[in-house]
């Protein structure tokens, strides 16, 4: 009876560990552990710059999760992501500087609503065009945003950029010290990142995600099945722009500075690269892709003299990785990981057969 109970418990544990949420939670635990170790060592390791790098990776990964709805599920290409991130960032700076006492979550909600409104406009446009033409239209939209950020001085402070002095909530409401507020906001970022991974996964596995996939595979077949292209294309853009706007809010809240040069076409292309490297519908892969594209330099390489003096080497390396993944592993890192697992499983199975053959 006891053995049966132990076997049942073990089976339940194995099932839980295989659930995708376990991977999301593991990422969260590792990120929190870095902050705890830094506090325990007095900031000796990991240093503040490394933690800032991981915080940036989380913010960019959140934007990437929104992009998975567009690219991975709906099969739509957009190069306007940078504009929506910048919009959320500048709205946060403007509100916190000019509206004293405004609740932080009201600022976050306002940024989401504005992003959703503009996302709806782009979603309606996407009904008439698709493919490369949609990418070009969103590229034009990104340029419009960039010019506004660069020239709307009252709102963005132009080329000089916008900034805030305190961490929202933890300094402004709880009156923590700057160091403690930074640590608390880092944990807050981890919670949002893991929570959105779970939300995105569940939505992707729902009837909504399946409808988007059907639309991606064949829009005419999807229509024949009664799937509304208007509804699901619009929803894909709404979700993508909402995540981007939230990413902008968190960008300003943690890094506390934003400038127009942060939101050029390269930003949108880097988000696209992060999603492609990781796998367009794999959330752990998107996080790893964001780490490769946005995190390697600030976390590991910025203190190495060679890379600091030759930043082009890093860009070339990332470019080579993107080319290799697209050519040989179009499913992203998740496909590569699956191939490695299959290889080792085959080798282990062959080894067992060989061992059993020797015993016979």
N, C-alpha and C positions, 0 to 999 in steps of 0.2 A: 504493500500500500504506500509505504514511504517512497519506494523507488519510483512508483507511478506518479506520485506527487512531484518528485524532483524532476522527472522527465517532462512533466507538464509545465513546470516552472521554467525549465531550461528552454523548452520550445517557445514559450511565451516571450522570454527574453530575446531569443534569436529573432523572432518575428518583429519585436519592437526595434531591434537594432537595424533590421533591414528596411524599416519604414523611412522614407525620405526625411521626415521630421527629425530623425536622430542625427542626420548629417547637418541639418540647419542648426540644431541645438549645439552640436559639437563645435561648429564655427563660432557660435556665440560664447560658449564656455572658453574657448581658446583666446578669443578677443578680450574677454573680461579678465582672464588669467594674466594677460600681458599688463593690464592696468594695475592689477593687484601686486604683481612682481615689481613693477616700477615704484609703487608706493612703499613696498617693503624694503627696497634697496635705496630709497631716497632719491630716485630718479637716475641712479647710476646705469641701470639697464632694465627695460629698454628706455632710451632717452626720450625726451619730449618730442623731438623731431620724428622719431620712429612712430610714436603713438599718433602724432598728427598725420603721418603717412597712412596708417591703418584707418584713421577716421575718414580721411579723404577716399580711401578705397571703399569704405562702407557707403559713403554718399554717392559715389559714382556707380556702385553696384545697385543702389536703389533706383537710380535713373535707368540703369540697364534692365532691371526687372520690368519697368514700364515698357521698355523697348521690345521686350520679348513678346508682349501682346501684339505689337505691330508686325514684327518680322517673323517671330516663331510661330504664332498662331494665325494671324490674319494674312501673312504674306505680303505686307505693305512696306514700302521703303520710304523712310523720311530722313531728311538731313536738316531738319529744323529743331532738333532737340536742344541745341545750345541756347536758342532764344528763349525757350520756356524755362530752362534752368536759370538763366540770367534774370528773367522777369521775376521769378520767385525770390531770387537773391536781393534784387534792388527794392522790391516791395517791402521785404523784411527790414532792410536798412532804413528806408524812408519812414516806415511806420514807427520803428523803435526810436528813431531820432526825433521825429516831429510830433509824435502823439504820446506824450508821457503818460504812463499808467495803463496803456492799452494792454489787455491780456495777450500773452504770447500765442495762445491757441487761437485767438481771434485773428491774429496776423496770419497764422498758418492756414486757417479756414479761408480768409480773404484771398490768399495766394492760390489756393486750390480752386476756388470758384472762378477767379479770373482765368486761370490756366484751362479749366474745363470749358469756359465760354469760347476761348480762342481755339481750343481743340475741336469744339463742335463745328466751328467755321471750316477748319481744315478737313474735318471729317466729311462735311457736305461737298467740299471741293473734290475729295477723293472719289466720289461717286462717278464723276465724269472722266477722270483720268486715272491711270495706274502705271506701274512699272517705272521706267526711267523718267517719264514725264512727271509723275508725282514727286519723284526725288528732286527734279529740277525746280518744281514749284515750291517745295519745302525749303530748298536751298535759297531761293529768292526770299522766302519768308525769314529765314535766318539772317540774311543780309539786312533786311528791313529792321529787325530787332537790333542788330549790331550798330546800325547807324543811329537808331534812337538812343541806345545806351551811350554812344559816343558824343551825342550832340544835345540831348535833353538834360541840360545842366541842372535845372531845378530838381529833377527827379534822381539823376544818377551821379551828378557831379562830374560828368564828362570823362575825359581821358584820365583824370586823377583818381577816379574810382570812388566808391562809397565804403564806409566802414562803420562799425559800432564799437563801443568801448567795453561793454560787459557781456558776459554769457547770459542769455535769456533764462528766466525762471530761477536758476540757482544763485545768480548774483543779484538780479533785479528784485526777486521776490523773497528768497530765503536768506539773502544777504551773506552768502558764503564768501570766503576768500577766493581770489582768482584761481589759485591752484586747485582748491577743493571743487570749485564750480566747474573747472575744466575736466576734472576726473569724473564728476557726476554727469556732465553732459556727454562724455564719452560712453558711459554705461547706458545713458538714454539712447544714444545712437545705436548701440548694440541691440537693445530691445526693439527699436523700430526696424532695424535691418532684419532680425530673425522673424519678427512678426509679419513683415511684408513678404518674406520668403514663404511663410506658411499660407498667407492669404493668396498670393500669386499661384502657388501650387494647387490649392483647393479650387480656385477659379478656373485654372487651366484644365483640371480634371472634371469640371462640372459640364452641364449641357451647354453653357456659354462657350467654354473652351472647345468643345467638340464641334459646335456650330462654326466657330471661327476657323478651325482646321478644315472643315468641309468646304468653306468658302475659299480657303487658300488653295486646296487641291483642285477645285473646279467650281468657279462661280456659277456656271450654268447648271451644273448638277445640284449645287446647293439650293439654287432658286427652285429647281424642280422638286426638291425635298421640302419646300415651303420655308426655307431659311431666308430671312430678310437681309439683303445686302446692306441696305440703308442702316438698319439697326446695328448690325455687328461691325461694320466698318466704322460707324460713328462711335460705337462703344470702344473699339480698339484705340482710336485716337484720343478719346476722353480719358481712358485709363493711362495711356502713355504720357499725355500732357500733365495729368494729375501727379503722377510719379515724378516727372521732371520738375514741376513746380515745387513739390515737396522737397526734392533734392536741392533746389535753389535756396529754399528757406533754411535747410540744415547747413548748407554750404556757408551762408552768411553767419548763421548762429554760432558755428564752431570755429571757422577760420577768421570771421569778423572783418573780412575785406573782400571786395569784389571790384574788378575793373573790366572794361569792354574787351580787352585782349584775352580774357578768360573764356569768352563766348564766341569765338570765331568758328569757321567751318571745321577746323581741326578738332574742336571739342566734339562735335557731332560725329565726325569720322572715327574718333577714338572710342566713343561709346559703341558705335557700330562694330568696330574691331573687337572690343571686349566681349560683346555678345557672340560674335562669330567664333572667336577663339574658344570660348567656353562651351558653345552649343546653344543654338537659338532658343531652345525650350528647356534648358537645364539650368536651374538656379544656382546650384553649387558651382557649376561651370562658369556661369556669368560672374560670380564672385571671384573665381580664380582668374578669369579673363580680365576683370577690372584690376586685380592685383598685378597682373603682368603688365598691362598697359599703363596704369596710373601709379602703382605702388612700388615697383622695383627701384625706381630712381630715388624718391624721397626716403625710403626705408633702408635701402642697402648701399646705394651707389653714390649718393651725394657727398659722402665723407671721403671717398676715394679720389685722390688728386687727378688720376688719369681720366676718369669719367667726368669729373667736374670741368676739366680743361677741354675735353672732347665729347660734348654731349651728343654730337651726331652719331657716335658709335652706338649709343643706346637706341636712338631712333631707327638706325639701320637694323639693329638686332631685332627690335620689335617688328619691323617691317618684314624681315625674313621669316619670323615666327608666323606672322599672319599669312604670308604666301604659302608656307609649308602646310599650315592647317587647312587652308582653303583647297589646296591641290590634293593633299593626301588624306585628310581627315575632315571632309566637309561637315560632318556631324559635330565637330569641335573636340575639345579635350575629353568629353564624355565618350566619344567614339574611340579615341585612343586608349582611354582607361578600360573600356570594354574589351578591346582587342588584347590588351595586356593580361586582363583577367582570364580571357579565353585561352591564351597561350599557356599560362601557368596551370590552369585546370587540365588542359590536354596533356601537358608534361607529367603532372601528378598522376593522372589516370593511366598514362603509358607506363609510368614507373611501377604502379601497383600491379598492372597486368604482367610486367616483366618479373616482379617479385613472386607473384603467384605461380607463374610458369616455372620458376626455379624450384619452388617448394614441391611442385608436382613431380 
